[in-house]
Amino acid sequence: MPIEDRDNAYLVTHALAKDTLSRLRDVETEQVSFRKGLVKLGRICGYEIIDGRMETEYVEIETPLEPTMGERVRGLDDVVIINVLRAATPFVEGLLKAFPRARQGVISASRDEEAGRDEDGSFPITVDYVKLPEIHEEDTVIVADPMLATGSTMCTVLEHVIENSPDPENLIVLSAVSAPEGLLRVDEECPEADLLTVSIDDYLDDDGFIVPGLGDAGDRAFRTT
């Protein structure tokens, strides 16, 4: 199956997704290849969401020879993609190849690493900018961030997404790699969201980084180290 149920999360198991993630993990993968890899992974995940979560409908088609029945995906015009700046930007670029007509939102949110983790393991989160489209009941909303570590940032982002919005048909949190702690936190604080990831990694280190992870996705994608 392309998407497997793993307790409180769903796992993308497509062979190309796993291959691309392995290349992203490699410390020898330089900036351009890393960004292209995130784009590719976003596109693959988008196609898997279409295949696993969206319905098709039968339509009559006139071919050059005769009428026939075909299938088309329902709801492709009812997709909202939320870009969690900044690491998600190339990831979202890939999603847009699968959902070219998606409405887009942007949330700039980051954890205060200097402040350190709270007793419950979370980080203080700073939100600098929020611009979201109107969300409707028939929408599929995809909140994209390549890294789901402690879940602190994602829970804060979801508060903004859910606030004053009707419950969408699908609310999907999409990540490339996730830590078990982050999945558990988001599942507890936002049970209406489906958590979809390419890999559930081993653990968080003392600094709140995913192990084995793939390093700082933002720094690697934008060459800020």
C-alpha positions in Angstrom: 0.0 0.0 0.0 1.3 3.5 -0.8 0.1 4.9 2.5 0.3 2.7 5.6 -1.5 3.3 9.0 1.0 3.5 11.8 -0.9 4.0 15.0 -1.2 7.9 15.3 0.4 8.6 11.9 0.3 7.5 8.3 3.5 6.6 6.4 4.2 7.2 2.7 5.8 4.0 1.5 6.3 4.8 -2.2 9.7 3.5 -3.3 10.7 6.8 -4.9 9.8 8.6 -1.7 12.1 6.4 0.3 14.8 6.7 -2.3 14.6 10.5 -2.4 14.6 10.8 1.4 17.7 8.6 1.6 19.5 11.1 -0.8 18.3 14.0 1.3 19.7 12.5 4.5 23.2 12.1 2.9 25.6 14.6 4.3 27.3 14.8 0.9 24.1 16.0 -0.8 24.8 19.7 -1.6 22.4 22.6 -1.7 21.0 22.4 -5.2 20.5 18.7 -5.1 18.9 19.0 -1.6 16.4 21.6 -2.8 15.6 19.6 -5.9 15.1 16.5 -3.6 12.7 18.4 -1.4 10.7 19.5 -4.5 10.7 15.9 -5.8 9.6 14.5 -2.5 6.8 17.1 -2.2 5.5 16.1 -5.7 5.5 12.4 -4.8 3.7 13.0 -1.5 1.2 15.1 -3.4 0.4 12.3 -5.8 0.1 9.9 -2.9 -2.4 12.2 -1.2 -4.4 12.2 -4.4 -4.3 8.5 -4.7 -5.0 7.7 -1.1 -7.3 10.5 0.1 -9.2 11.9 -2.9 -12.1 10.3 -4.7 -12.7 10.0 -8.4 -15.9 10.3 -10.4 -17.0 8.9 -13.7 -17.4 11.3 -16.5 -18.4 11.0 -20.1 -15.7 11.8 -22.6 -15.9 12.3 -26.4 -12.7 10.7 -27.9 -11.8 11.2 -31.6 -13.5 7.9 -32.3 -16.5 7.5 -30.0 -17.9 8.5 -26.5 -16.5 6.6 -23.5 -16.5 6.8 -19.8 -13.5 8.0 -17.9 -12.5 8.9 -14.3 -11.4 12.3 -12.9 -10.2 13.2 -9.5 -12.7 15.2 -7.4 -11.7 18.1 -5.4 -8.5 19.2 -7.1 -9.8 22.8 -7.1 -10.6 22.6 -3.4 -7.0 22.3 -2.0 -5.3 24.6 0.4 -1.5 24.3 1.0 0.0 26.0 4.0 3.7 26.8 3.7 5.5 26.8 7.1 8.4 29.1 6.3 11.1 28.6 5.4 12.2 25.0 5.0 8.8 24.0 3.5 9.2 26.3 0.5 10.8 23.7 -1.9 8.6 21.0 -0.4 5.5 23.1 -1.2 6.9 23.7 -4.7 6.7 20.0 -5.3 3.2 19.8 -3.9 2.1 22.5 -6.3 3.1 20.2 -9.2 0.5 17.8 -8.0 -2.0 20.5 -7.0 -1.3 23.4 -9.5 -4.6 25.1 -8.7 -4.2 25.0 -4.9 -4.9 28.1 -2.8 -1.8 28.9 -0.8 -1.2 30.2 2.7 2.0 31.2 4.5 2.9 31.1 8.2 6.3 32.2 9.4 6.9 30.3 12.6 10.1 29.3 14.4 11.1 27.9 17.7 13.3 29.9 20.1 16.2 27.5 20.5 18.1 29.9 22.7 15.3 29.7 25.3 15.7 26.0 25.4 13.0 23.4 25.8 10.2 23.6 28.5 9.6 20.9 31.0 7.2 19.2 28.7 9.8 19.1 26.0 8.3 21.9 23.8 10.0 25.1 22.6 8.6 28.6 22.8 7.3 29.5 19.3 7.5 32.9 17.6 5.0 33.7 14.8 6.1 36.6 12.6 3.7 36.5 9.7 0.4 34.8 8.9 -1.5 35.0 5.5 -4.1 32.4 4.9 -6.8 31.9 2.3 -10.4 31.3 3.4 -10.9 27.6 4.2 -14.2 25.8 3.3 -15.8 22.6 4.5 -15.1 20.9 1.2 -11.4 21.7 1.2 -8.4 19.4 1.6 -5.9 21.4 3.7 -2.2 20.3 3.6 0.1 21.9 6.2 3.6 21.2 5.0 6.8 21.2 7.0 9.7 18.8 6.1 10.6 18.3 9.8 8.2 17.4 12.6 10.4 17.3 15.7 8.9 18.3 19.0 5.6 19.4 17.4 5.8 22.8 19.0 5.9 24.7 15.8 3.2 22.6 14.1 0.8 22.8 17.0 1.1 26.6 16.9 0.6 26.7 13.2 -2.5 24.5 13.4 -4.0 26.9 15.9 -3.8 29.6 13.3 -5.1 27.3 10.6 -8.1 26.1 12.6 -9.0 29.4 14.2 -12.3 30.8 12.8 -12.4 28.2 10.1 -14.9 25.4 9.5 -13.7 21.8 9.7 -12.3 20.9 6.2 -13.0 17.6 4.6 -9.3 16.7 5.1 -6.7 18.3 7.3 -3.3 16.8 6.6 0.0 17.5 8.4 2.7 16.5 5.9 6.4 16.0 6.8 9.4 14.3 5.3 10.8 13.0 8.7 9.1 13.0 12.1 10.0 12.2 15.6 7.7 10.0 17.7 7.5 12.8 20.3 6.3 15.3 17.8 3.7 13.0 16.3 2.3 12.2 19.7 2.1 15.9 20.7 0.3 17.0 17.5 -2.0 14.0 17.7 -3.0 14.9 21.3 -3.4 18.6 20.7 -5.0 18.4 17.2 -6.7 15.0 16.9 -8.7 16.2 13.8 -5.5 16.3 11.8 -4.1 13.3 9.9 -0.3 13.1 10.3 1.4 11.9 7.1 5.2 11.4 6.9 7.7 9.6 4.8 9.7 8.4 7.9 9.2 8.1 11.6 12.7 8.5 12.9 14.2 7.2 16.1 14.2 10.0 18.7 15.0 13.6 19.5 18.4 14.5 20.9 18.9 16.8 23.9 18.7 19.9 21.6 15.4 18.8 20.1 16.8 17.7 16.7 15.5 14.6 14.9 17.9 11.6 14.9 18.9 10.3 12.4 17.0 13.1 10.7 18.5 15.1 7.8 20.1 18.1 9.5 18.6 21.6 9.4 16.4 21.4 6.3 16.2 25.2 6.0 20.0 25.7 6.3 20.7 22.9 3.8 18.1 24.2 1.3 19.1 27.8 1.4 22.8 27.4 2.2 22.8 29.5 5.4 25.5 27.5 7.2 
